[in-house]
Amino acid sequence: MPHRPEAVLEKLKKREFAPVYFLQGDEPYYIDLISDFIEQHALPEHDKGFNQIVCYGKDVNVGTIVTQARRFPMMAERQVVIVKEAQEVSDLQREEGQKLLESYVQNPVPSTILVLAHKHKTLDGRKGLAKTLDKNAVLVDAKKMYDNKLPDWVIFYVKDKEYRIQPPAAQLLADYIGNDLSRLSNEIDKLILNIPAKSEITPDHIQKYVGISKEYNVFELQTALIQRNVLRANQIIHYFESNPKSNPAIMVVATLFGFFSKVLLAHASADRSEAGIAAAVGVNPYFAKDYLTAIRNYPLRKAMHIIHYLREADLQCKGVEAGQISDGDILRELVFKILH
């Protein structure tokens, strides 16, 4: 079974290194995090010149990698071989190359740390190489994080930086950035440069330093819709129409689709307490009141119609059956349908 990225990092921090790491999957954040940690910390600086090789997949083949991995370190405890963009190794997808790498993984050189960073793709788990890696190496399958897990990830990341973040701020940041963990971590790193050490991050900090308009953003629109505040919703849509680059219609539709999909889950919950709704929807209990308000204001049939309206708007944003309609008109019509 593939190893969890977090568990691998914990072992690396304890300097528990394995001979072979194969990092694969569609979430490059953890692949980079693990390979960068090994590159920076496996060897002392004075050993790196002769004993650390970093290459790119497009420049090597499996034979070159294995030959380098079988080399012994020069006046050092170990050597490190890192292959970035390993998905571009010319013969790694062919049987001959896979068998050659499989042979090495079955009997690796103990003094070598071999890292293959295989981004955006995964090996066929039914084939011999994947099975051998699973048995004899540290195989990491870095998957994209589900949206409902992002706020907790933000809270954990901020805590690791010795800061605190309010749940609404974590949700705001997660919803605005999405599940691009590299971008999300970069935004947090930039954010904490602007606030006092070990302090608490609030929604005001997010709005000020991440560039979200405090009064006119998709989350304020969502709140207006939850409350069925027609005037406020139309004010926000008018602002979006005047500032399309800051609030792309397709992003607005996607965010609202995510919210109203969870409203359907809330409707299906037998437990209508805040804790029950939070568990059913998969959000922090802090936000349960929003969903309780939404299911009161939008009965199940209406919520199902809204999902249909959002799907139509998504197609229009992508140019399907849109005709000459502008993004502003798409959003204006969508909000009208939701509220009436």
N, C-alpha and C positions, 0 to 999 in steps of 0.2 A: 504494500500500500504506500502511495506517495507520502512524503513527509510534509507537515505543515510548515510554511515559510517561517512563522514566528518561532516554532520549536527549533528549527535549524539555526536561526539567528541567536537564540539563547545559548545553544551549544558552542557556536563560534565565539561568542563573547567570553565563554569559559575556556577558550583556546582548545576546544575539542574538535580537531580537524579530521576529516575523512579523506581517503585517497581519491575518490571520484565524486563530483557533483554534477548532476544533469538537471538543469533548470529549464522548465518548459511551461508553455501556457500563454494565454492571451492577456495576462496582467503583467506588463513589463516592470512595474514598480518593484515588486518583490525580487524579480530576477536581477535587476540592477542593484538592489539593496544588498543581496547576498554576495554577488560577484564583486561588487565594490568593496564590501567589508573584507573579503578574503584578500583582494588586491592591496588594500591599505594596511591590513593587520597581521597577515599570516607570516610575513618575514620582517625582520628589522631592516631599516633603511640601508644599512651597509651591506646587506646580503642581496638586495634586489637587483643590483646591476648585472650580476652573473647568473642569478637563480630565479628570476621572474620574467616570464615571457607573456606578453599580451598580444594576441593577434585577432584578425577578423576572418569570419567564415569564408568570405569571398576570395581570400588570399591563400587558403590552405586546403588540403584534402585530408582524409582520415589517416592516410599513411604518414603524412607529415606530423600530424597531432600525436599519433602513437609513438613515432620515433622520438619526438621531443619529450614525451611523458616517460619514456624508458631511460632517458638520460639521468645520470646520478648528479646530485648537487655538487657544486664546487665550493669546498671549504665552508659548508653550511649544513644545518640539520636537515633541511628540506628544500625543494624547489617548487615553484608555482607555475602552472601553465593555464592561462585563461583564454578561452576562445569565445569572443563576443560575436553576436549575430550568427550563432552556430547553425541556424536554419539555412544559411547560405553556403555551407560546406558542400562542395559540388557532388561528392559521392556518398553523402550521409543518407540520402534517401534510396540509394541502390543497395542491393543485397550484398555485394562484395564489400562495400564500405561498412555496412552494418555488422557484418560478420567479423571484420577486422577490429572494429571498436569493441564488439562483444567479447572477443578473445582477450583484449586488454583488460576489460572490466572484470573478467573472471579471475584474472591474476595481475592486479595492478602493482606498480612499484610503490612500496610503503613510504618512501621518502619523497614522493611526488603528490602534490595536490592538483588534480586536473579538474577544471571547471568548464563546462560547456553551457553557454547561455543561449538557449534555443527559444527565441521569442515568437509569439503569435501563432505557434503551431505546437502540436503534440504528436509524439510517436504513436504508431499503431500498437495498442496494448496487447494485441494478439500475437505479435511477432517476437522473435527471440531476443532482440536487443532490448526492447522495453521490459521484458520479463527479467532479463539478466540485470539491468539497471535497478529494477525494483528490489531484487534480491541482494545484489552485491555493492550497490552504490547508494548515495543520497539522491533520490529522485524527488524533485519538487514539481508539483503541478499547480502553477499559479493561475487561479481562475479569477475572472472579473468578480468584484464584490457586488452582491445584490444591493439595490438602492436602500432597502430598509435597514441594512446593516451599517450604512455609511455614517450616520450620526454617532453611533457608538465607537466606530473606528476613529472619528475625529476627536471624541472625548479622550480615548486612549492615547492617541498621538500627542495631543496637547498635554496630557498628564505626564507623558514620558519626557516632555520638554520642561517639566516642572512649572506648568501653568495650569489654570483651571478654565473651564468654559461652560457657560450656561447652556442648558439643553436647547433653548430656542436659537441660540447663536450657532450651535453645532448643526442643528437642522437647517438653518438658513444657509450656512456655508455649504453643506452637503447638497442641498437642493440646487443651489446656484452653480456650483462647479460640476456636480455629477460624479460618476464613478471612475473618473480619471485620477487614480491615487497619486500619480506623480505630480500632476497639476495641483491637486488638493494639498499635498504636503508642502509644495512650494509656496502656495498662498498662505498657509499657516506659518511657515518659516518667515515670510516677509511681514506678516501681521505682527508676530511677537517682537519684531525689531522696533515696533512703534509704541509698545505699551510697557509699563514698568515690569521689572522682573517678578516672576511668581505671582502675578496678579490674575484677576478673573476676566476672561474675555466675554463681552456682552454683544448683543445684536447691534448696538451702536458702533462698536469697534468694527464689526464686519461691514456695516454700511459705509463707514468712513474710510476704511483702509483697503477694502476689496473692490470698492467702486460701484456699490449697489446704491441706487437712489433711495433715500430714506423713505420718501412718501410714495414714490411711483415705481414699484417693482412687482414682479409676478406674485410674490408672496403677499403683498398688500392687496393685490387683485383677488387672490385666493380668499383672504380674510373677508373682503367685501362680498364675495359670492357666498361664502359660508353664512354670513349675516343677512344675505339678500338685500344688501345696501345698493340699490339701483344707481343712485346719484354718484356715490363713491366709485363704483365699478366703471361707470362711463367716464368719469374724470380720468381714471387711470388709463383706460383705453385711448382716450384722446391724447394723453401724454405719450403712450406707446406709438401712436400714429405719427407724432411729431419727432420721435426719437427711435426710428426703427432699428438702427444698428445696436443700440443698447438693449433692446428688448425684441429680438427676432421672434416673429409670430410662431415659427415652428417650435422654438424652445418654450414659449408660453403655453402652447397647446400640449406639449409633452408633459410639462409640470402639472397642468390641470388634469390631464389624463391619469397621471400617477395618483393624484389626490382622490379623484372621484372613483377610481378603481378600488381604493381603500375604503371609500364610503360604502361601496357594495359589500365589502368584507364586514364592515361594521353592522350593516343591516342583517347580515347572516348570523351575527353573534347572539346567542341566547342570553349571555351575561351582559347587561347594559350598564354595569358599574364602570367607573373610569378604568379600574384595573382590568376588567374583562374586555373592554373595548381596546385598550392598549395592547393586550395580549393577542386579540383577534386580528388587529390591523398590523401589528409588528412595529409599534412606535413607542417612544418614551411616554410614560404615563402623563407627563406634563401636557401633551398634545391631545389627550383623550377628549377634553372638553370641546375642541374643534369638531371632532367627529360626532360627538353626541349632538352638538348644535346642527351639524350637517344632516344627520339622519332625521332630525325633527323637521328641518326646513325642506328637505328633499326626500319624499317618500320613495320607496323602492322602485316603483314604476318610473317615476321621474328621473331617478338616478340612472336607471338603465337607458332611458332616452338620452340623457346627457352623455353617456359613453358613446352612443351612436353619433351624436352631434360632434363630439371630439374627434371621432374617427373620420367623419366627413371633412372637418376642418384640417386635419392632418393631411389628407389627400389633396385638398385645395392648396395648402402651403407647399406641397411638392409638385404642384402644377397639374394635378389630375382633375379634370372637370372644373377648372378654375376660371376659364375664359379670361376676361380682362379685369377680374376682381383683384383689388390690392390687398396686401397683408392687413392693413388697417381695417378694411371692409370685412375681411374674413373674421377678425377678432370681434368687431362690432356686432356682426350677425351672430357669432357664437355666443357672446355674452347675453344678447337679447334672448336667444333660445333657452339658455340656461335659466335665466331669471323669470321667464314668462311661460 
